[in-house]
Amino acid sequence: MKSSGWLSLFLVLSLLAGAWAYNAKKCDDTPTETGPCKGEFEMWRFDRVNRQCESFIFGGCQATNNFFESGMHCVLNCLKHHEF
């Protein structure tokens, strides 16, 4: 199997493993808002109503547990296996 095949297999298995590891502490918390600080960082949060990860601009302070550095981290923590 070529290295790209192994990489694809690894990514699929990682997604499946993460899908069963729903992180209620992070995903069920109030979504982080931009906040009062002046930074402009693209971050991710989980929208419990729409059951999806969404990007937003984070100011740099007052984050809740519902806060992810990438869309992939959000998906791996918050989307259950039946939602893929």
Phi and psi in radians as a Rosetta constraint file:
Dihedral C 1 N 2 CA 2 C 2 CIRCULARHARMONIC -1.181 0.35
Dihedral N 2 CA 2 C 2 N 3 CIRCULARHARMONIC 2.820 0.35
Dihedral C 2 N 3 CA 3 C 3 CIRCULARHARMONIC -1.066 0.35
Dihedral N 3 CA 3 C 3 N 4 CIRCULARHARMONIC -0.592 0.35
Dihedral C 3 N 4 CA 4 C 4 CIRCULARHARMONIC -1.166 0.35
Dihedral N 4 CA 4 C 4 N 5 CIRCULARHARMONIC -0.552 0.35
Dihedral C 4 N 5 CA 5 C 5 CIRCULARHARMONIC -1.161 0.35
Dihedral N 5 CA 5 C 5 N 6 CIRCULARHARMONIC -0.739 0.35
Dihedral C 5 N 6 CA 6 C 6 CIRCULARHARMONIC -1.120 0.35
Dihedral N 6 CA 6 C 6 N 7 CIRCULARHARMONIC -0.708 0.35
Dihedral C 6 N 7 CA 7 C 7 CIRCULARHARMONIC -1.099 0.35
Dihedral N 7 CA 7 C 7 N 8 CIRCULARHARMONIC -0.760 0.35
Dihedral C 7 N 8 CA 8 C 8 CIRCULARHARMONIC -1.069 0.35
Dihedral N 8 CA 8 C 8 N 9 CIRCULARHARMONIC -0.777 0.35
Dihedral C 8 N 9 CA 9 C 9 CIRCULARHARMONIC -1.066 0.35
Dihedral N 9 CA 9 C 9 N 10 CIRCULARHARMONIC -0.768 0.35
Dihedral C 9 N 10 CA 10 C 10 CIRCULARHARMONIC -1.050 0.35
Dihedral N 10 CA 10 C 10 N 11 CIRCULARHARMONIC -0.788 0.35
Dihedral C 10 N 11 CA 11 C 11 CIRCULARHARMONIC -1.111 0.35
Dihedral N 11 CA 11 C 11 N 12 CIRCULARHARMONIC -0.738 0.35
Dihedral C 11 N 12 CA 12 C 12 CIRCULARHARMONIC -1.106 0.35
Dihedral N 12 CA 12 C 12 N 13 CIRCULARHARMONIC -0.807 0.35
Dihedral C 12 N 13 CA 13 C 13 CIRCULARHARMONIC -1.127 0.35
Dihedral N 13 CA 13 C 13 N 14 CIRCULARHARMONIC -0.649 0.35
Dihedral C 13 N 14 CA 14 C 14 CIRCULARHARMONIC -1.110 0.35
Dihedral N 14 CA 14 C 14 N 15 CIRCULARHARMONIC -0.748 0.35
Dihedral C 14 N 15 CA 15 C 15 CIRCULARHARMONIC -1.094 0.35
Dihedral N 15 CA 15 C 15 N 16 CIRCULARHARMONIC -0.763 0.35
Dihedral C 15 N 16 CA 16 C 16 CIRCULARHARMONIC -1.157 0.35
Dihedral N 16 CA 16 C 16 N 17 CIRCULARHARMONIC -0.727 0.35
Dihedral C 16 N 17 CA 17 C 17 CIRCULARHARMONIC -1.123 0.35
Dihedral N 17 CA 17 C 17 N 18 CIRCULARHARMONIC -0.757 0.35
Dihedral C 17 N 18 CA 18 C 18 CIRCULARHARMONIC -1.192 0.35
Dihedral N 18 CA 18 C 18 N 19 CIRCULARHARMONIC -0.484 0.35
Dihedral C 18 N 19 CA 19 C 19 CIRCULARHARMONIC -1.144 0.35
Dihedral N 19 CA 19 C 19 N 20 CIRCULARHARMONIC -0.521 0.35
Dihedral C 19 N 20 CA 20 C 20 CIRCULARHARMONIC -1.528 0.35
Dihedral N 20 CA 20 C 20 N 21 CIRCULARHARMONIC -0.057 0.35
Dihedral C 20 N 21 CA 21 C 21 CIRCULARHARMONIC -1.854 0.35
Dihedral N 21 CA 21 C 21 N 22 CIRCULARHARMONIC 0.929 0.35
Dihedral C 21 N 22 CA 22 C 22 CIRCULARHARMONIC -1.006 0.35
Dihedral N 22 CA 22 C 22 N 23 CIRCULARHARMONIC 2.218 0.35
Dihedral C 22 N 23 CA 23 C 23 CIRCULARHARMONIC -1.811 0.35
Dihedral N 23 CA 23 C 23 N 24 CIRCULARHARMONIC 1.523 0.35
Dihedral C 23 N 24 CA 24 C 24 CIRCULARHARMONIC -1.049 0.35
Dihedral N 24 CA 24 C 24 N 25 CIRCULARHARMONIC -0.624 0.35
Dihedral C 24 N 25 CA 25 C 25 CIRCULARHARMONIC -1.042 0.35
Dihedral N 25 CA 25 C 25 N 26 CIRCULARHARMONIC -0.685 0.35
Dihedral C 25 N 26 CA 26 C 26 CIRCULARHARMONIC -1.496 0.35
Dihedral N 26 CA 26 C 26 N 27 CIRCULARHARMONIC -0.778 0.35
Dihedral C 26 N 27 CA 27 C 27 CIRCULARHARMONIC -1.422 0.35
Dihedral N 27 CA 27 C 27 N 28 CIRCULARHARMONIC -0.473 0.35
Dihedral C 27 N 28 CA 28 C 28 CIRCULARHARMONIC -1.611 0.35
Dihedral N 28 CA 28 C 28 N 29 CIRCULARHARMONIC -0.074 0.35
Dihedral C 28 N 29 CA 29 C 29 CIRCULARHARMONIC -1.289 0.35
Dihedral N 29 CA 29 C 29 N 30 CIRCULARHARMONIC 2.818 0.35
Dihedral C 29 N 30 CA 30 C 30 CIRCULARHARMONIC -1.010 0.35
Dihedral N 30 CA 30 C 30 N 31 CIRCULARHARMONIC 2.291 0.35
Dihedral C 30 N 31 CA 31 C 31 CIRCULARHARMONIC -1.069 0.35
Dihedral N 31 CA 31 C 31 N 32 CIRCULARHARMONIC 2.448 0.35
Dihedral C 31 N 32 CA 32 C 32 CIRCULARHARMONIC -1.127 0.35
Dihedral N 32 CA 32 C 32 N 33 CIRCULARHARMONIC 2.424 0.35
Dihedral C 32 N 33 CA 33 C 33 CIRCULARHARMONIC -1.804 0.35
Dihedral N 33 CA 33 C 33 N 34 CIRCULARHARMONIC 3.096 0.35
Dihedral C 33 N 34 CA 34 C 34 CIRCULARHARMONIC -1.021 0.35
Dihedral N 34 CA 34 C 34 N 35 CIRCULARHARMONIC -0.752 0.35
Dihedral C 34 N 35 CA 35 C 35 CIRCULARHARMONIC 1.475 0.35
Dihedral N 35 CA 35 C 35 N 36 CIRCULARHARMONIC 3.048 0.35
Dihedral C 35 N 36 CA 36 C 36 CIRCULARHARMONIC -1.431 0.35
Dihedral N 36 CA 36 C 36 N 37 CIRCULARHARMONIC -0.250 0.35
Dihedral C 36 N 37 CA 37 C 37 CIRCULARHARMONIC -1.315 0.35
Dihedral N 37 CA 37 C 37 N 38 CIRCULARHARMONIC 2.839 0.35
Dihedral C 37 N 38 CA 38 C 38 CIRCULARHARMONIC -1.713 0.35
Dihedral N 38 CA 38 C 38 N 39 CIRCULARHARMONIC 0.105 0.35
Dihedral C 38 N 39 CA 39 C 39 CIRCULARHARMONIC -1.192 0.35
Dihedral N 39 CA 39 C 39 N 40 CIRCULARHARMONIC 2.886 0.35
Dihedral C 39 N 40 CA 40 C 40 CIRCULARHARMONIC -2.366 0.35
Dihedral N 40 CA 40 C 40 N 41 CIRCULARHARMONIC 1.444 0.35
Dihedral C 40 N 41 CA 41 C 41 CIRCULARHARMONIC -1.982 0.35
Dihedral N 41 CA 41 C 41 N 42 CIRCULARHARMONIC 2.270 0.35
Dihedral C 41 N 42 CA 42 C 42 CIRCULARHARMONIC -1.378 0.35
Dihedral N 42 CA 42 C 42 N 43 CIRCULARHARMONIC 2.068 0.35
Dihedral C 42 N 43 CA 43 C 43 CIRCULARHARMONIC -2.244 0.35
Dihedral N 43 CA 43 C 43 N 44 CIRCULARHARMONIC -3.131 0.35
Dihedral C 43 N 44 CA 44 C 44 CIRCULARHARMONIC -2.282 0.35
Dihedral N 44 CA 44 C 44 N 45 CIRCULARHARMONIC 2.620 0.35
Dihedral C 44 N 45 CA 45 C 45 CIRCULARHARMONIC -2.489 0.35
Dihedral N 45 CA 45 C 45 N 46 CIRCULARHARMONIC 2.831 0.35
Dihedral C 45 N 46 CA 46 C 46 CIRCULARHARMONIC -1.776 0.35
Dihedral N 46 CA 46 C 46 N 47 CIRCULARHARMONIC 2.203 0.35
Dihedral C 46 N 47 CA 47 C 47 CIRCULARHARMONIC -1.602 0.35
Dihedral N 47 CA 47 C 47 N 48 CIRCULARHARMONIC 1.860 0.35
Dihedral C 47 N 48 CA 48 C 48 CIRCULARHARMONIC -1.159 0.35
Dihedral N 48 CA 48 C 48 N 49 CIRCULARHARMONIC -0.564 0.35
Dihedral C 48 N 49 CA 49 C 49 CIRCULARHARMONIC -1.187 0.35
Dihedral N 49 CA 49 C 49 N 50 CIRCULARHARMONIC -0.865 0.35
Dihedral C 49 N 50 CA 50 C 50 CIRCULARHARMONIC -1.548 0.35
Dihedral N 50 CA 50 C 50 N 51 CIRCULARHARMONIC -0.096 0.35
Dihedral C 50 N 51 CA 51 C 51 CIRCULARHARMONIC 0.971 0.35
Dihedral N 51 CA 51 C 51 N 52 CIRCULARHARMONIC 0.851 0.35
Dihedral C 51 N 52 CA 52 C 52 CIRCULARHARMONIC -2.599 0.35
Dihedral N 52 CA 52 C 52 N 53 CIRCULARHARMONIC 2.760 0.35
Dihedral C 52 N 53 CA 53 C 53 CIRCULARHARMONIC -1.520 0.35
Dihedral N 53 CA 53 C 53 N 54 CIRCULARHARMONIC 2.486 0.35
Dihedral C 53 N 54 CA 54 C 54 CIRCULARHARMONIC -2.418 0.35
Dihedral N 54 CA 54 C 54 N 55 CIRCULARHARMONIC 2.550 0.35
Dihedral C 54 N 55 CA 55 C 55 CIRCULARHARMONIC -1.517 0.35
Dihedral N 55 CA 55 C 55 N 56 CIRCULARHARMONIC 2.724 0.35
Dihedral C 55 N 56 CA 56 C 56 CIRCULARHARMONIC -2.726 0.35
Dihedral N 56 CA 56 C 56 N 57 CIRCULARHARMONIC 2.870 0.35
Dihedral C 56 N 57 CA 57 C 57 CIRCULARHARMONIC -1.616 0.35
Dihedral N 57 CA 57 C 57 N 58 CIRCULARHARMONIC 2.135 0.35
Dihedral C 57 N 58 CA 58 C 58 CIRCULARHARMONIC -1.834 0.35
Dihedral N 58 CA 58 C 58 N 59 CIRCULARHARMONIC 2.330 0.35
Dihedral C 58 N 59 CA 59 C 59 CIRCULARHARMONIC -1.359 0.35
Dihedral N 59 CA 59 C 59 N 60 CIRCULARHARMONIC -0.350 0.35
Dihedral C 59 N 60 CA 60 C 60 CIRCULARHARMONIC 2.037 0.35
Dihedral N 60 CA 60 C 60 N 61 CIRCULARHARMONIC -0.054 0.35
Dihedral C 60 N 61 CA 61 C 61 CIRCULARHARMONIC -2.574 0.35
Dihedral N 61 CA 61 C 61 N 62 CIRCULARHARMONIC 2.835 0.35
Dihedral C 61 N 62 CA 62 C 62 CIRCULARHARMONIC 1.134 0.35
Dihedral N 62 CA 62 C 62 N 63 CIRCULARHARMONIC 0.805 0.35
Dihedral C 62 N 63 CA 63 C 63 CIRCULARHARMONIC -1.402 0.35
Dihedral N 63 CA 63 C 63 N 64 CIRCULARHARMONIC 2.564 0.35
Dihedral C 63 N 64 CA 64 C 64 CIRCULARHARMONIC -1.647 0.35
Dihedral N 64 CA 64 C 64 N 65 CIRCULARHARMONIC -3.036 0.35
Dihedral C 64 N 65 CA 65 C 65 CIRCULARHARMONIC -1.234 0.35
Dihedral N 65 CA 65 C 65 N 66 CIRCULARHARMONIC -0.385 0.35
Dihedral C 65 N 66 CA 66 C 66 CIRCULARHARMONIC -1.476 0.35
Dihedral N 66 CA 66 C 66 N 67 CIRCULARHARMONIC 1.335 0.35
Dihedral C 66 N 67 CA 67 C 67 CIRCULARHARMONIC -2.724 0.35
Dihedral N 67 CA 67 C 67 N 68 CIRCULARHARMONIC 2.136 0.35
Dihedral C 67 N 68 CA 68 C 68 CIRCULARHARMONIC -2.343 0.35
Dihedral N 68 CA 68 C 68 N 69 CIRCULARHARMONIC 2.524 0.35
Dihedral C 68 N 69 CA 69 C 69 CIRCULARHARMONIC -1.364 0.35
Dihedral N 69 CA 69 C 69 N 70 CIRCULARHARMONIC -0.295 0.35
Dihedral C 69 N 70 CA 70 C 70 CIRCULARHARMONIC -2.591 0.35
Dihedral N 70 CA 70 C 70 N 71 CIRCULARHARMONIC 2.788 0.35
Dihedral C 70 N 71 CA 71 C 71 CIRCULARHARMONIC -1.083 0.35
Dihedral N 71 CA 71 C 71 N 72 CIRCULARHARMONIC -0.637 0.35
Dihedral C 71 N 72 CA 72 C 72 CIRCULARHARMONIC -1.115 0.35
Dihedral N 72 CA 72 C 72 N 73 CIRCULARHARMONIC -0.724 0.35
Dihedral C 72 N 73 CA 73 C 73 CIRCULARHARMONIC -1.094 0.35
Dihedral N 73 CA 73 C 73 N 74 CIRCULARHARMONIC -0.698 0.35
Dihedral C 73 N 74 CA 74 C 74 CIRCULARHARMONIC -1.093 0.35
Dihedral N 74 CA 74 C 74 N 75 CIRCULARHARMONIC -0.848 0.35
Dihedral C 74 N 75 CA 75 C 75 CIRCULARHARMONIC -1.040 0.35
Dihedral N 75 CA 75 C 75 N 76 CIRCULARHARMONIC -0.808 0.35
Dihedral C 75 N 76 CA 76 C 76 CIRCULARHARMONIC -1.142 0.35
Dihedral N 76 CA 76 C 76 N 77 CIRCULARHARMONIC -0.513 0.35
Dihedral C 76 N 77 CA 77 C 77 CIRCULARHARMONIC -1.567 0.35
Dihedral N 77 CA 77 C 77 N 78 CIRCULARHARMONIC -0.497 0.35
Dihedral C 77 N 78 CA 78 C 78 CIRCULARHARMONIC -2.044 0.35
Dihedral N 78 CA 78 C 78 N 79 CIRCULARHARMONIC -0.366 0.35
Dihedral C 78 N 79 CA 79 C 79 CIRCULARHARMONIC -1.647 0.35
Dihedral N 79 CA 79 C 79 N 80 CIRCULARHARMONIC 2.130 0.35
Dihedral C 79 N 80 CA 80 C 80 CIRCULARHARMONIC -1.290 0.35
Dihedral N 80 CA 80 C 80 N 81 CIRCULARHARMONIC 2.825 0.35
Dihedral C 80 N 81 CA 81 C 81 CIRCULARHARMONIC -0.998 0.35
Dihedral N 81 CA 81 C 81 N 82 CIRCULARHARMONIC -0.574 0.35
Dihedral C 81 N 82 CA 82 C 82 CIRCULARHARMONIC -1.374 0.35
Dihedral N 82 CA 82 C 82 N 83 CIRCULARHARMONIC -0.104 0.35
Dihedral C 82 N 83 CA 83 C 83 CIRCULARHARMONIC -1.647 0.35
Dihedral N 83 CA 83 C 83 N 84 CIRCULARHARMONIC -0.050 0.35
